[in-house]
Each structure stands twice: as C-alpha cells, then as structure tokens.
Amino acid sequence: MTEKEKMLAGMEYDALDAELQKELQATREALHEFNSLSPSETVRMREILKGLLGFTGDDDFIINQPFRCDYGSQISIGKRFFSNFNFTVLDEAPVTIGDDCFIGPNVSIYTACHSTDPTERNSRREWAEAVTIGNSVWIGGSVTILPGVTIGDNVTIGAGSVVVNNIPSNTVAVGNPCRVCNNKS
C-alpha cells in the first residue's frame, strides 16, 4: 500500500511521504490564491473551492477567507453551508458536514492523530480518524473538534467548546470537554 492508501484507510502512515507532501503543497498553493483574492471575486473563490473540496452539495455555500485545510479532497459539505473566518480543517481522514450547517469564526476540525509517546511521535508516523457532522448544526466560534467525533443532526455546539466525544442529535452541548447541557427533543 502507498502511504496515501494507508492514510485513507485509517492506518498508521508516514506523514513525510514525498507524494503526500506534494499534495499538501498543491493544496497550499490553491489556498494561497483563494485567501489572497479580493472579497468581490466570489466566482473565482467558488471555482477554487469546488476544485479543492471533495464534495459540495450545491453552489449555495460560503467559506469566508481565510480558510485552511491540509488536502481539501477529504472534505464534503452539504447544501447551504456557511463558515466564518479562520475555518481550519486537517482532513487526513474524511470530514463530512451535512446540509444547513453554520460554522463560527476560528473553528478547527482535526482528523490527524499522533502518539503520546515522544519516541513514536518523533518518527513522524501518524494516523487519522474521520469527523462527521450532521444536518442543521451550528458550531459556535472558537470550537475545536477532535479526531473520530460524530455530531448528530440539529445540534448546537457552544462557543469555545472542545468536542472530544460524540454528541447526539437534538442537543445543545458546551464546554471543555464538550458535554450535552440541553436535550432539544
């Protein structure tokens, strides 16, 4: 298996692999262009994002500048998606976001995982775990979503939360670590 195939399979892989580094560089070039465009150049912005992202549910989406990701191709967004400034996605594994989702400013989604053992970590080997966000979800500003998390439908995540565990549908969740504080059903 190639290192990319290992990465996509959720296996441990060499993050310094030359082919992966080449893909990361190409994504950075596309993001540099996107983030450097005048805010009035919405057509070119959309072209870049549609070429970068793995899937967009429709053309009715907004990703405010600046936006950062590792590959882009592992990110799927549903219909009527909105993200505010400084949206960061480390998409070594799939990041799937449903319809009618709103992402506040300074939100980060991470799929990359590293060993807590310093010797293992320094080998630059890592693995990745997918993140899934359902439909009609609002993620407040400065939220961090960690690898392997699933957030259900109709959820609100309060600003500043660190989401380390799955969040069930029809809830409001806040805090560090993020916990359900109100069941909406």
Backbone torsions as a table, in degrees:
resi	resn	phi	psi	omega
1	MET	NA	145.6	173.2
2	THR	-76.9	165.6	178.1
3	GLU	-63.4	-35.4	177.7
4	LYS	-65.5	-43.3	177.9
5	GLU	-61.0	-40.1	176.0
6	LYS	-62.6	-45.1	179.9
7	MET	-58.5	-48.6	-177.4
8	LEU	-67.2	-24.0	178.6
9	ALA	-87.3	-0.8	-179.8
10	GLY	78.7	15.9	179.6
11	MET	-91.5	164.6	174.2
12	GLU	-65.7	137.6	-178.1
13	TYR	-144.5	167.0	178.8
14	ASP	-88.1	107.9	-177.0
15	ALA	-68.6	-15.0	179.2
16	LEU	-95.2	9.0	178.4
17	ASP	-53.7	136.3	-174.9
18	ALA	-59.3	-41.3	-179.9
19	GLU	-66.9	-40.8	177.3
20	LEU	-65.0	-41.0	178.2
21	GLN	-62.0	-37.1	177.9
22	LYS	-64.0	-43.6	178.0
23	GLU	-64.9	-42.2	177.8
24	LEU	-59.9	-41.7	-180.0
25	GLN	-64.2	-42.7	178.9
26	ALA	-62.4	-40.1	177.5
27	THR	-64.9	-42.4	178.9
28	ARG	-61.7	-37.9	177.7
29	GLU	-63.4	-45.7	178.8
30	ALA	-63.3	-41.6	179.0
31	LEU	-68.3	-34.2	176.3
32	HIS	-60.8	-45.3	177.7
33	GLU	-62.8	-48.7	-179.4
34	PHE	-56.2	-50.8	-175.6
35	ASN	-70.8	-16.8	-179.9
36	SER	-93.0	-10.6	-178.4
37	LEU	-69.0	151.1	172.0
38	SER	-64.8	142.5	179.8
39	PRO	-57.2	-20.4	179.0
40	SER	-79.3	-10.0	-177.1
41	GLU	-89.2	55.8	-174.0
42	THR	-66.0	-34.1	-179.9
43	VAL	-63.9	-47.7	179.7
44	ARG	-65.4	-38.6	177.1
45	MET	-57.7	-47.7	-178.6
46	ARG	-63.8	-40.1	177.5
47	GLU	-58.5	-46.5	-179.8
48	ILE	-62.1	-47.3	-177.7
49	LEU	-65.1	-40.4	179.2
50	LYS	-66.0	-30.7	175.7
51	GLY	-77.3	-24.1	-175.9
52	LEU	-91.0	-46.5	-174.4
53	LEU	-75.5	149.3	179.6
54	GLY	-67.2	-36.2	-178.0
55	PHE	-158.1	137.6	170.2
56	THR	-127.0	129.8	-175.9
57	GLY	-63.6	-29.0	177.3
58	ASP	-164.7	-173.3	178.9
59	ASP	-91.2	0.5	-178.1
60	ASP	-93.3	64.0	177.3
61	PHE	-133.5	153.5	178.3
62	ILE	-132.4	128.1	170.2
63	ILE	-125.4	107.1	-178.2
64	ASN	-70.0	149.6	174.7
65	GLN	-77.6	149.5	-10.8
66	PRO	-80.7	152.3	176.3
67	PHE	-127.1	140.9	179.2
68	ARG	-137.1	141.7	174.0
69	CYS	-153.6	169.7	178.7
70	ASP	-86.7	-54.4	-176.6
71	TYR	-116.7	-36.3	-177.8
72	GLY	83.3	-42.8	-176.0
73	SER	-66.2	-15.9	179.8
74	GLN	-93.2	1.7	-176.9
75	ILE	-102.1	127.5	174.3
76	SER	-121.6	129.0	177.5
77	ILE	-119.9	143.0	179.8
78	GLY	-84.0	-170.0	-178.6
79	LYS	-67.2	146.2	174.1
80	ARG	56.5	43.4	-179.7
81	PHE	-81.0	143.0	174.9
82	PHE	-138.2	130.7	169.0
83	SER	-130.0	140.2	-179.6
84	ASN	-85.5	-169.6	-174.3
85	PHE	-62.0	147.5	173.5
86	ASN	63.7	40.7	174.1
87	PHE	-79.9	124.9	-177.8
88	THR	-124.4	128.6	-179.8
89	VAL	-131.5	117.4	173.1
90	LEU	-93.9	97.0	-169.1
91	ASP	-103.8	57.0	172.2
92	GLU	-71.7	-24.4	172.1
93	ALA	-120.1	166.0	-179.7
94	PRO	-59.2	139.4	170.3
95	VAL	-120.9	111.8	-176.1
96	THR	-114.1	122.3	-177.4
97	ILE	-122.6	128.9	-174.8
98	GLY	-75.7	-168.8	-180.0
99	ASP	-74.1	151.7	172.7
100	ASP	56.8	42.8	177.6
101	CYS	-100.9	141.9	179.8
102	PHE	-122.4	127.0	-177.7
103	ILE	-115.4	121.9	179.7
104	GLY	-72.2	177.9	179.7
105	PRO	-69.3	150.3	174.4
106	ASN	62.9	31.8	177.7
107	VAL	-88.8	139.4	178.2
108	SER	-126.7	135.4	174.8
109	ILE	-121.1	124.6	-177.0
110	TYR	-117.6	134.0	171.6
111	THR	-114.0	-19.7	-176.8
112	ALA	-72.5	136.9	-179.4
113	CYS	-123.2	142.6	-179.8
114	HIS	-131.2	148.1	178.7
115	SER	-63.6	147.6	172.8
116	THR	-84.0	-11.3	176.0
117	ASP	-80.9	120.9	-175.2
118	PRO	-58.0	-38.8	-179.5
119	THR	-64.9	-45.6	177.5
120	GLU	-64.2	-44.3	-178.8
121	ARG	-60.6	-41.1	-177.9
122	ASN	-69.5	-10.4	175.9
123	SER	-73.8	-12.2	-178.3
124	ARG	69.3	17.6	174.4
125	ARG	-90.6	141.1	-179.7
126	GLU	-147.9	178.3	173.9
127	TRP	-143.5	173.4	-177.1
128	ALA	-139.2	150.1	179.4
129	GLU	-130.3	131.3	-175.1
130	ALA	-63.1	152.6	172.6
131	VAL	-121.3	133.0	179.6
132	THR	-126.7	130.9	178.2
133	ILE	-123.8	127.1	-175.5
134	GLY	-72.9	-163.3	180.0
135	ASN	-85.7	151.4	174.6
136	SER	56.4	51.1	-179.4
137	VAL	-112.0	137.7	174.7
138	TRP	-115.7	121.4	177.6
139	ILE	-106.5	113.8	-178.1
140	GLY	-67.5	168.2	-177.4
141	GLY	-58.9	145.4	174.9
142	SER	60.3	30.5	175.2
143	VAL	-85.1	143.2	173.2
144	THR	-117.9	127.6	178.8
145	ILE	-113.1	121.8	-174.2
146	LEU	-89.9	165.2	-176.5
147	PRO	-56.0	143.6	173.6
148	GLY	83.2	2.0	-175.5
149	VAL	-83.1	141.2	169.6
150	THR	-119.1	129.4	176.2
151	ILE	-113.4	126.5	-176.1
152	GLY	-72.8	-171.1	178.6
153	ASP	-78.3	153.1	172.6
154	ASN	58.3	44.8	-177.0
155	VAL	-111.7	145.1	169.0
156	THR	-117.3	127.4	175.2
157	ILE	-108.2	119.7	-176.5
158	GLY	-66.5	149.6	-179.0
159	ALA	-53.1	140.5	176.3
160	GLY	79.8	0.9	-177.7
161	SER	-72.0	152.6	172.1
162	VAL	-117.5	110.3	-174.2
163	VAL	-91.3	109.2	-176.5
164	VAL	-110.2	-16.3	-178.9
165	ASN	-130.5	164.7	177.9
166	ASN	-61.3	146.5	178.1
167	ILE	-119.0	123.3	-177.1
168	PRO	-72.8	160.6	178.3
169	SER	-59.7	156.0	172.7
170	ASN	61.7	42.4	-179.6
171	THR	-136.0	164.0	167.9
172	VAL	-113.3	132.2	-177.5
173	ALA	-135.7	141.0	-178.0
174	VAL	-146.1	163.2	168.0
175	GLY	107.7	179.3	178.0
176	ASN	-134.5	100.1	1.6
177	PRO	-75.6	153.9	-178.0
178	CYS	-65.6	131.5	179.9
179	ARG	-135.9	149.0	176.6
180	VAL	-65.4	129.2	178.3
181	CYS	-117.4	-11.9	-177.5
182	ASN	-156.1	124.6	175.6
183	ASN	-92.3	120.1	-176.0
184	LYS	-82.3	-10.1	-174.6
185	SER	-81.6	NA	NA
